[in-house]
Amino acid sequence: MTDLPILPGAWSPDTIVWREIAADGSKYALLDGDKAAGVFAYAFFIPAGMWDPPHWHTQDSRVFVVSGQLELGYGEVFDRAALRAYPPGSLLSVPAQARHFDGAAVDTLIYGVARGPWATRYVAP
């Protein structure tokens, strides 16, 4: 592989500029577009052992597992038995308003594509 520069509008796991880093170690980066309107792409890093409680999003989302292993389940109550594991290369379609929970037992990187306006709402804030 050559040392060619990364082109504008192209990302790899080692070139992501993280915009938000939470106290739990999760990271978010808006890669392209605008969450307020239109199509946008994002990266999300889930540290090992982080679990997001039941929530939903205002729009459909397409999620690609880049590394690690995403675990996702559907329902309004967190239930480990309902989690399904998605290894690198997996593509998921998460419908708008579908109550779900997710996380990872190992460090995991996902890319997503969705449409704005985008918001996340927790079942039990």
C-alpha positions as CSV (number, residue, x, y, z in Angstrom):
1,M,0.0,0.0,0.0
2,T,1.3,3.5,-0.8
3,D,1.3,6.5,1.4
4,L,-1.3,8.4,-0.7
5,P,-3.1,11.2,1.1
6,I,-6.7,10.6,2.3
7,L,-9.0,12.5,-0.1
8,P,-11.5,15.0,1.1
9,G,-14.8,13.1,1.7
10,A,-12.9,9.9,2.5
11,W,-12.3,8.4,6.0
12,S,-10.5,5.5,7.5
13,P,-10.5,4.4,11.2
14,D,-7.2,6.1,11.8
15,T,-8.2,9.5,10.2
16,I,-11.4,10.2,12.1
17,V,-11.4,13.5,13.9
18,W,-13.6,12.8,16.9
19,R,-16.0,15.7,17.7
20,E,-17.5,14.4,21.0
21,I,-15.9,12.2,23.6
22,A,-18.1,11.1,26.5
23,A,-17.1,10.3,30.0
24,D,-17.8,6.6,29.3
25,G,-15.2,6.6,26.5
26,S,-17.7,6.6,23.6
27,K,-16.8,8.9,20.7
28,Y,-18.9,10.5,18.0
29,A,-17.8,12.1,14.7
30,L,-20.0,13.7,12.1
31,L,-18.2,12.7,8.9
32,D,-20.4,14.2,6.2
33,G,-23.7,16.2,5.9
34,D,-25.9,17.7,8.6
35,K,-27.9,16.0,11.3
36,A,-30.5,18.8,11.1
37,A,-31.4,18.1,7.5
38,G,-30.6,15.8,4.6
39,V,-28.4,12.7,4.5
40,F,-25.4,12.5,6.9
41,A,-22.7,10.0,7.8
42,Y,-21.2,9.4,11.2
43,A,-18.7,7.3,13.1
44,F,-19.3,6.0,16.6
45,F,-16.8,4.3,18.8
46,I,-18.2,2.0,21.6
47,P,-15.6,1.1,24.3
48,A,-15.6,-2.4,25.7
49,G,-18.3,-2.8,28.3
50,M,-20.5,0.2,27.3
51,W,-24.2,-0.6,27.0
52,D,-26.8,2.0,25.8
53,P,-30.2,1.6,27.4
54,P,-33.4,1.3,25.4
55,H,-33.8,4.2,23.0
56,W,-35.0,5.1,19.5
57,H,-34.2,7.5,16.7
58,T,-36.4,9.8,14.7
59,Q,-35.2,8.5,11.4
60,D,-34.1,5.2,9.8
61,S,-30.4,4.4,10.1
62,R,-28.0,2.1,8.3
63,V,-25.1,0.9,10.4
64,F,-22.0,-0.8,9.2
65,V,-19.7,-2.6,11.8
66,V,-16.1,-1.6,11.0
67,S,-14.3,-3.3,13.8
68,G,-15.1,-5.1,17.1
69,Q,-18.6,-6.6,17.5
70,L,-21.8,-4.6,17.9
71,E,-24.5,-6.2,20.1
72,L,-28.0,-5.0,19.5
73,G,-31.5,-6.1,20.7
74,Y,-35.0,-4.7,20.3
75,G,-37.5,-3.9,23.0
76,E,-38.3,-1.3,25.7
77,V,-36.4,-3.1,28.4
78,F,-32.7,-4.0,28.3
79,D,-32.5,-7.8,28.0
80,R,-29.1,-9.4,27.5
81,A,-30.8,-12.6,26.2
82,A,-32.3,-10.5,23.3
83,L,-28.9,-9.2,22.1
84,R,-27.6,-10.4,18.8
85,A,-23.9,-10.1,17.9
86,Y,-22.8,-8.4,14.6
87,P,-19.1,-8.9,13.7
88,P,-17.1,-6.6,11.3
89,G,-18.6,-6.4,7.9
90,S,-22.2,-6.6,9.2
91,L,-24.7,-4.1,7.9
92,L,-27.8,-3.3,9.9
93,S,-31.0,-1.3,9.1
94,V,-32.5,0.2,12.2
95,P,-36.0,1.6,11.5
96,A,-37.1,4.9,12.8
97,Q,-38.8,4.7,16.2
98,A,-37.8,1.1,16.8
99,R,-37.0,0.7,20.5
100,H,-33.6,-0.9,20.8
101,F,-30.5,-1.2,23.0
102,D,-26.9,-1.8,22.1
103,G,-23.3,-1.9,23.2
104,A,-20.2,-4.0,23.0
105,A,-18.1,-6.4,25.0
106,V,-15.0,-5.4,23.0
107,D,-14.0,-2.0,21.5
108,T,-16.2,-1.5,18.5
109,L,-16.3,1.1,15.7
110,I,-19.4,1.6,13.6
111,Y,-20.2,3.9,10.7
112,G,-23.8,5.0,10.1
113,V,-25.8,6.8,7.5
114,A,-29.1,8.5,8.3
115,R,-31.3,11.4,7.4
116,G,-32.0,14.5,9.4
117,P,-33.6,15.9,11.4
118,W,-32.0,13.3,13.7
119,A,-32.6,12.8,17.4
120,T,-32.1,10.0,19.9
121,R,-34.8,9.6,22.5
122,Y,-34.4,7.3,25.6
123,V,-37.4,5.1,26.7
124,A,-36.7,5.9,30.4
125,P,-34.7,9.2,30.5
